[in-house]
Amino acid sequence: MALAPGSDALANRGSVRRRLIAASIFVAACASAGPPPGGPEDRSPPRLVRVTPDTNAVNVGARAATFFFDETINDRGTGEQDVGNLFIVSPSDGTPRVSYHRTRIDVRPRHGFRPNTAYTVTLLPGLGDLRGNTMKTGATVVFSTGASIPTLRINGVAYDWAAERGAARALVEAVTPDSVVYIAQADSLGRFSIGPLVPGTYLVRGTIDQNNNRIQDRTESWDSVRVTAPQSAPVELLAAPRDTLPARLTGVTLADSVTLRLSFDRLLDPAQEFPATNFRVAGADSVSIPLTTTRTPRQEAAEQSARSRQAADSARRADSVAGRPRAAQPPAPAAADSAAKPSRPAPFSGITLGLARPLAPNTTYRVSVKSVRALSRREGGSERTFTTPRPAPARPAADSTAPPGARPPAAAPSGAAPPSRQ
């Protein structure tokens, strides 16, 4: 059928109009305000919905403790963020078996739950979702495969003894005489609670688990004590590097002409006395230099604190006599947590000697230590030589007759005759 004249032009104009309308609608849609595709960004960590079996449940026959979450958990973490490292089963028979199922995680002992045994399964902080959001808190469930749950626990604090602070996230174990191992992890202040336990004697051991493998490695700091449950007082674990060797002198540093600092390769027992008769400083002629003091780091810190207080008191008295106003003192710091410092002085690896007379420059001396006791309780002696530094070159004396700012005359060349006098 033939089209009327001009119908092609009309059709083309209609097609163009429809394309313009569609484009304007697309632009308007792109410019409209609203959340991006997929909804708002998720910044919330996973939330634990429930755990089975319920805490305090008895006669449990389940093959695993199951933790349910409100979103998919990231199972590709490494190191401390590995899902397998975020669960503790106590009592322990080795590394627990952890099975990942997107929004749920099953946890069970290495060789399955034993009959008539109370278990504690702990989820540590750090579990994350697919967007990298991690849980700041953990959770614990306690149940029994028998008819009852014991009520006893061993409580205490694990310390990094040398640093005089709580050992954060220390590994704590309570071992029965028949080698059943109950484990727990200390909190950020080193405090721990391990159980539930039946009455009896336990070897309680604390380890600063640097590589988070839940094993006491040879180079890691540790301590152990025997505890009878129920306990009469909180346990104090003083973790430090320990071996069976005595301490040996490894370095001598000249603090000034009458002060030497000795360093040892192992921590020394802080309960030991260090009389001057245990040390000897002598030159090449074997003549001893008398000692005036022997000081531990703790004694040096106490002396420095006393000098600071004395200087502050003198300044206050001077201001009071002169009538000068005193600046407002800052408020006293809040009382420290009771777990902040151990009750026993910290071990150390250095001792300071005070000499009765100055040492000569550029001279070799020998320091001998007769008896020091390491944390291994073994005592031993050692010695070491050192050389004092050369004296600093003397500066040329200034010419008092020269005008200010004048340069000193250049030195005459070697062998030159002195200037003649007119």
C-alpha positions as CSV (number, residue, x, y, z in Angstrom):
1,M,0.0,0.0,0.0
2,A,1.4,3.4,-0.9
3,L,2.1,5.9,1.9
4,A,0.9,9.4,1.8
5,P,3.4,12.1,0.9
6,G,5.5,13.2,3.9
7,S,4.7,10.1,6.0
8,D,8.4,9.0,6.1
9,A,9.4,12.4,7.6
10,L,6.7,12.2,10.2
11,A,7.8,8.7,11.2
12,N,11.4,9.8,11.5
13,R,10.4,12.7,13.7
14,G,8.4,10.4,16.0
15,S,11.3,8.0,16.3
16,V,13.7,10.8,17.3
17,R,11.2,12.2,19.8
18,R,10.9,8.8,21.5
19,R,14.6,8.4,21.7
20,L,14.9,11.9,23.4
21,I,12.2,11.0,25.9
22,A,13.9,7.7,26.8
23,A,17.3,9.5,27.2
24,S,15.8,12.2,29.5
25,I,14.2,9.5,31.6
26,F,17.6,7.7,31.9
27,V,19.4,10.9,32.9
28,A,16.8,11.7,35.5
29,A,17.0,8.2,36.9
30,C,20.8,8.5,37.2
31,A,20.6,11.9,38.9
32,S,18.0,10.9,41.4
33,A,19.2,10.6,45.1
34,G,19.1,7.2,46.7
35,P,21.3,4.3,48.0
36,P,23.7,2.7,45.6
37,P,22.8,-0.7,44.2
38,G,23.1,-3.5,46.8
39,G,21.9,-1.3,49.7
40,P,24.0,0.7,52.3
41,E,27.5,-0.3,53.2
42,D,27.7,-2.9,56.0
43,R,30.0,-1.8,58.8
44,S,28.6,-4.1,61.6
45,P,30.6,-7.1,62.8
46,P,29.0,-10.6,62.8
47,R,26.4,-11.1,65.6
48,L,26.3,-14.4,67.5
49,V,22.7,-15.5,67.3
50,R,22.8,-18.7,69.5
51,V,25.0,-21.6,70.6
52,T,24.0,-25.2,71.0
53,P,24.2,-26.9,73.4
54,D,22.9,-24.2,75.8
55,T,25.3,-23.1,78.5
56,N,24.9,-25.2,81.8
57,A,23.3,-28.1,79.8
58,V,24.0,-31.6,81.1
59,N,23.9,-35.1,79.7
60,V,24.9,-33.5,76.3
61,G,25.1,-36.0,73.5
62,A,25.9,-33.7,70.6
63,R,29.0,-34.3,68.5
64,A,30.0,-30.6,68.4
65,A,29.3,-27.2,69.9
66,T,27.7,-25.1,67.1
67,F,27.9,-21.3,66.9
68,F,25.2,-19.6,64.7
69,F,25.7,-16.1,63.2
70,D,23.5,-13.6,61.4
71,E,25.8,-13.4,58.3
72,T,28.4,-15.3,56.4
73,I,31.7,-15.7,58.3
74,N,35.1,-15.1,56.6
75,D,37.0,-18.4,56.6
76,R,40.1,-17.1,54.8
77,G,41.8,-15.3,57.7
78,T,45.4,-16.1,58.5
79,G,47.5,-16.2,61.7
80,E,45.5,-15.0,64.7
81,Q,42.5,-14.3,62.4
82,D,42.3,-17.9,61.2
83,V,38.9,-19.4,62.2
84,G,40.6,-22.4,63.8
85,N,42.7,-20.1,66.1
86,L,39.6,-18.3,67.5
87,F,38.2,-21.3,69.4
88,I,39.4,-22.9,72.6
89,V,38.1,-26.2,73.9
90,S,38.8,-27.1,77.6
91,P,39.8,-29.7,78.6
92,S,42.0,-30.1,75.6
93,D,43.2,-33.2,73.8
94,G,45.1,-31.2,71.1
95,T,44.1,-28.8,68.4
96,P,40.3,-28.7,68.2
97,R,38.4,-29.5,65.0
98,V,36.7,-26.5,63.6
99,S,34.2,-26.9,60.7
100,Y,33.0,-23.9,58.7
101,H,29.5,-23.7,57.2
102,R,29.1,-20.1,56.1
103,T,26.8,-18.8,58.9
104,R,27.6,-21.5,61.4
105,I,30.7,-23.0,62.9
106,D,31.0,-26.5,64.5
107,V,33.7,-27.0,67.2
108,R,34.6,-30.2,68.9
109,P,37.7,-31.7,70.7
110,R,40.3,-33.4,68.6
111,H,39.1,-36.9,69.5
112,G,35.5,-36.0,70.4
113,F,33.8,-35.3,73.7
114,R,34.5,-37.7,76.5
115,P,31.7,-39.1,78.7
116,N,31.0,-37.5,82.2
117,T,33.2,-34.5,81.5
118,A,32.4,-30.8,81.8
119,Y,33.6,-28.7,78.8
120,T,34.2,-25.0,78.2
121,V,34.2,-23.9,74.6
122,T,35.3,-20.3,74.1
123,L,35.0,-18.1,71.0
124,L,37.7,-15.4,71.2
125,P,37.3,-11.8,69.8
126,G,38.4,-11.3,66.2
127,L,35.9,-13.4,64.1
128,G,35.2,-11.4,60.9
129,D,32.7,-11.2,58.0
130,L,33.3,-11.0,54.3
131,R,33.6,-7.2,54.5
132,G,36.4,-7.2,57.1
133,N,34.2,-6.3,60.1
134,T,35.5,-8.2,63.2
135,M,33.8,-9.0,66.5
136,K,35.3,-7.1,69.5
137,T,34.0,-9.5,72.1
138,G,33.8,-13.3,72.4
139,A,31.5,-15.8,74.0
140,T,31.8,-18.9,76.2
141,V,29.5,-21.9,76.6
142,V,29.9,-24.4,79.5
143,F,28.1,-27.8,79.4
144,S,28.7,-31.4,80.5
145,T,28.4,-34.8,78.9
146,G,27.6,-36.1,82.4
147,A,24.9,-35.4,84.9
148,S,26.5,-32.4,86.6
149,I,28.9,-29.5,86.2
150,P,31.6,-28.8,88.8
151,T,31.7,-25.3,90.4
152,L,35.4,-24.8,91.2
153,R,37.7,-22.5,89.2
154,I,41.3,-21.3,89.5
155,N,41.6,-17.5,89.2
156,G,44.6,-15.3,88.9
157,V,46.8,-13.0,86.9
158,A,49.6,-13.8,84.5
159,Y,52.4,-11.2,84.3
160,D,55.1,-10.3,81.9
161,W,57.5,-10.2,84.9
162,A,60.4,-8.3,83.4
163,A,58.1,-5.6,82.0
164,E,56.1,-5.5,85.2
165,R,52.7,-5.6,83.5
166,G,49.9,-8.1,82.8
167,A,50.6,-10.6,80.1
168,A,47.8,-9.9,77.6
169,R,46.3,-13.0,76.1
170,A,48.7,-15.3,77.8
171,L,48.1,-19.1,77.5
172,V,47.1,-20.6,80.8
173,E,47.0,-24.3,81.5
174,A,45.9,-26.3,84.5
175,V,47.2,-29.9,84.4
176,T,45.9,-32.7,86.6
177,P,48.2,-35.5,87.9
178,D,46.8,-37.8,85.2
179,S,47.7,-35.3,82.5
180,V,44.2,-33.9,81.7
181,V,44.9,-30.3,80.4
182,Y,42.4,-27.5,81.0
183,I,43.2,-24.3,79.1
184,A,42.1,-20.7,79.0
185,Q,43.4,-17.4,77.6
186,A,44.1,-14.4,79.8
187,D,42.4,-11.0,79.1
188,S,44.1,-7.8,78.1
189,L,45.3,-7.3,81.7
190,G,46.6,-10.8,82.2
191,R,43.6,-11.9,84.3
192,F,42.3,-15.5,83.9
193,S,39.7,-17.9,85.2
194,I,40.1,-21.6,84.3
195,G,37.5,-24.3,84.9
196,P,35.1,-25.8,85.8
197,L,37.3,-28.1,87.9
198,V,36.9,-30.9,90.4
199,P,38.7,-30.6,93.8
200,G,42.4,-31.6,93.5
201,T,45.9,-30.5,92.8
202,Y,46.8,-28.8,89.5
203,L,50.1,-27.6,87.9
204,V,49.1,-24.2,86.7
205,R,51.4,-22.9,83.9
206,G,51.3,-19.5,82.1
207,T,53.0,-18.8,78.8
208,I,53.4,-15.6,76.8
209,D,52.4,-17.3,73.6
210,Q,54.1,-15.1,71.0
211,N,53.3,-17.2,67.9
212,N,49.7,-18.1,69.1
213,N,50.3,-21.8,68.6
214,R,49.1,-22.7,72.1
215,I,52.3,-24.5,72.9
216,Q,55.1,-23.5,75.3
217,D,58.0,-23.0,72.9
218,R,61.6,-23.0,74.2
219,T,62.2,-19.3,73.8
220,E,58.9,-18.1,75.2
221,S,58.5,-16.6,78.7
222,W,56.6,-18.8,81.2
223,D,56.0,-19.7,84.9
224,S,54.3,-22.5,86.8
225,V,52.9,-23.1,90.3
226,R,51.1,-25.9,92.0
227,V,47.6,-25.0,93.1
228,T,45.1,-27.0,95.2
229,A,41.5,-26.4,94.3
230,P,39.6,-24.8,95.9
231,Q,42.3,-22.2,96.1
232,S,42.9,-20.0,99.1
233,A,44.2,-16.9,97.1
234,P,44.5,-15.7,93.5
235,V,47.3,-17.3,91.5
236,E,50.2,-15.0,90.4
237,L,52.2,-16.3,87.4
238,L,55.5,-14.5,86.8
239,A,56.3,-15.3,83.1
240,A,60.0,-14.8,82.2
241,P,62.6,-16.5,79.9
242,R,63.8,-19.5,81.9
243,D,66.4,-22.2,81.2
244,T,69.0,-24.2,83.2
245,L,72.1,-22.1,82.5
246,P,73.9,-19.6,84.8
247,A,74.2,-15.9,83.8
248,R,77.4,-14.6,82.2
249,L,78.7,-11.1,81.9
250,T,78.4,-10.0,78.3
251,G,79.2,-6.2,78.3
252,V,80.7,-3.3,80.2
253,T,79.7,0.3,79.4
254,L,81.4,3.4,80.8
255,A,78.6,5.7,82.0
256,D,81.2,8.2,83.3
257,S,84.7,8.0,84.7
258,V,83.5,6.6,88.0
259,T,80.4,4.6,86.9
260,L,80.3,1.2,85.1
261,R,77.2,-0.6,83.8
262,L,77.4,-4.3,83.5
263,S,75.0,-6.4,81.3
264,F,74.4,-10.1,81.5
265,D,73.0,-12.7,79.0
266,R,70.2,-13.8,81.3
267,L,67.8,-12.3,83.8
268,L,69.1,-12.2,87.4
269,D,67.2,-13.3,90.5
270,P,65.8,-10.1,92.1
271,A,65.9,-11.7,95.5
272,Q,69.7,-11.9,95.5
273,E,71.9,-9.4,97.3
274,F,74.8,-7.9,95.3
275,P,77.5,-6.9,97.7
276,A,80.6,-5.1,96.4
277,T,82.7,-8.2,97.4
278,N,81.1,-10.0,94.4
279,F,82.8,-7.7,91.9
280,R,86.3,-6.6,91.1
281,V,87.6,-4.0,88.8
282,A,91.4,-4.0,88.1
283,G,93.9,-2.6,85.6
284,A,96.8,-4.2,83.8
285,D,98.8,-4.0,87.0
286,S,96.1,-6.1,88.8
287,V,95.6,-3.4,91.4
288,S,91.9,-3.4,92.3
289,I,89.9,-0.2,92.2
290,P,87.7,0.1,95.3
291,L,83.9,0.1,94.7
292,T,81.6,2.6,96.5
293,T,78.2,1.2,95.4
294,T,76.5,-1.6,93.5
295,R,73.0,-0.7,92.3
296,T,70.2,-2.6,90.6
297,P,67.9,-0.9,88.1
298,R,65.2,-0.8,90.7
299,Q,67.5,1.0,93.2
300,E,68.6,3.4,90.5
301,A,65.0,4.3,89.7
302,A,64.2,4.8,93.4
303,E,67.2,7.1,93.8
304,Q,66.2,9.1,90.7
305,S,62.6,9.4,92.1
306,A,64.0,10.6,95.4
307,R,66.2,13.3,93.7
308,S,63.2,14.5,91.6
309,R,61.0,14.8,94.8
310,Q,63.8,16.6,96.6
311,A,64.3,19.1,93.7
312,A,60.5,19.7,93.6
313,D,60.4,20.4,97.3
314,S,63.3,22.8,97.1
315,A,61.6,24.7,94.3
316,R,58.4,24.9,96.3
317,R,60.3,26.3,99.3
318,A,62.1,28.8,97.2
319,D,58.9,30.1,95.6
320,S,57.3,30.3,99.1
321,V,60.1,32.4,100.5
322,A,60.1,34.7,97.4
323,G,56.3,35.0,97.5
324,R,56.0,33.6,93.9
325,P,52.7,32.0,93.1
326,R,52.8,28.3,92.3
327,A,51.2,26.9,89.2
328,A,48.3,24.6,89.7
329,Q,49.4,21.0,90.0
330,P,47.9,18.4,87.7
331,P,45.4,16.0,89.3
332,A,46.9,12.8,90.6
333,P,46.5,9.8,88.2
334,A,43.7,7.4,88.9
335,A,44.5,4.4,90.9
336,A,46.0,1.6,88.8
337,D,44.2,-1.7,88.4
338,S,45.3,-4.2,91.0
339,A,46.5,-6.4,88.2
340,A,48.9,-3.7,86.8
341,K,52.1,-4.8,88.6
342,P,53.3,-8.1,90.2
343,S,53.9,-8.3,93.9
344,R,57.5,-9.3,93.6
345,P,60.3,-7.1,92.2
346,A,61.1,-7.6,88.5
347,P,64.2,-9.5,87.3
348,F,66.8,-7.6,85.5
349,S,70.0,-8.1,83.4
350,G,72.1,-5.1,84.4
351,I,74.0,-3.9,87.5
352,T,75.7,-0.5,88.0
353,L,79.0,-0.2,89.8
354,G,80.3,3.0,91.5
355,L,84.1,3.4,91.6
356,A,86.1,5.2,94.3
357,R,88.4,6.9,91.8
358,P,88.2,7.8,88.1
359,L,89.4,5.4,85.5
360,A,92.3,6.5,83.3
361,P,91.5,7.2,79.6
362,N,92.6,4.9,76.8
363,T,93.3,2.1,79.4
364,T,92.3,-1.5,79.5
365,Y,90.6,-2.9,82.6
366,R,89.1,-6.2,83.6
367,V,85.8,-6.7,85.5
368,S,85.3,-9.9,87.4
369,V,82.0,-11.2,88.8
370,K,82.3,-13.8,91.5
371,S,78.7,-14.9,91.9
372,V,75.4,-13.9,90.4
373,R,72.2,-16.0,90.4
374,A,70.0,-16.4,87.3
375,L,66.3,-17.2,87.3
376,S,67.4,-20.8,86.8
377,R,68.7,-20.6,90.5
378,R,72.1,-21.5,89.2
379,E,75.0,-19.2,90.3
380,G,78.2,-18.6,88.4
381,G,81.0,-16.2,87.8
382,S,82.5,-14.6,84.7
383,E,84.8,-11.7,83.6
384,R,85.3,-9.3,80.7
385,T,87.8,-6.7,79.7
386,F,87.1,-3.2,78.3
387,T,89.0,-0.2,77.2
388,T,88.2,3.4,78.2
389,P,87.9,5.9,75.4
390,R,90.8,8.2,74.4
391,P,90.7,11.7,75.8
392,A,89.1,14.4,73.7
393,P,91.7,16.6,71.8
394,A,92.3,19.8,73.7
395,R,91.1,23.0,72.0
396,P,93.7,25.8,71.4
397,A,93.5,28.6,73.9
398,A,92.0,31.8,72.7
399,D,94.3,34.9,72.4
400,S,92.9,37.4,74.9
401,T,94.8,40.3,73.1
402,A,93.2,39.7,69.7
403,P,90.2,41.9,68.8
404,P,86.8,40.3,69.0
405,G,86.0,38.1,65.9
406,A,89.7,37.9,64.8
407,R,90.8,34.5,63.6
408,P,93.7,32.8,65.5
409,P,97.0,33.0,63.6
410,A,97.9,30.0,61.4
411,A,100.3,27.5,62.9
412,A,103.8,27.8,61.6
413,P,104.9,24.9,59.4
414,S,106.9,22.1,61.0
415,G,110.6,23.1,61.4
416,A,110.0,26.8,60.6
417,A,111.9,29.3,62.7
418,P,110.0,31.5,65.2
419,P,109.2,35.0,64.1
420,S,111.9,37.5,65.0
421,R,111.2,40.3,67.4
422,Q,111.8,43.9,66.2
